């Protein structure tokens, strides 16, 4: 009877080893597949600039007005007609940023990059509002990403020079900017 118990134990060991190897191999391929699906598509900037109307509004100091003419460069895969259809929301977003900006920050050329990033973020939120159903981990990542975007210390001619990394508004240009 001792022999039959030994045979049973020996016969289970190879089966268990094969099962562990199959599970480990399957897990590897599942994780590898998730890594590929998690890759973000390459974001490209449109060739053409899109005009945003001229703005005349007061700054955070109600006695000082801001006059700005803005053009934007959209993400290549974003439909310009969707931008035009949401002009009211875009204008409202731009006015909100300009109204909350101090006049000294508008006239200071070193802070103009931060203003452009704020404008891009506001317009992007107006065009593609954040999804409230997204996981809270995603919002933590995006808020960290936004703080990384506001760093003006490293600019190159690649997408590091963009005012937004994801769009739809990737680049903001002032054609005219003045305070009075």
Protein Blocks (a to p, Z undefined) as FASTA:
>chain_A
ZZmmmmmmmmmmmmmmmmmmmmmmmmmmmmmmmmmmmpccdddddfbdcdddddddddfb
lkbccdddddddddfklcfklmmmmmmmmmmmmmmmmmmpcfklmmmmklmmmmmmmmmm
mmmmmmmccdfkbcfklmmmmmmmmmmmmpmkbccfblmlpmbfnbmblbdcdfbdcdZZ
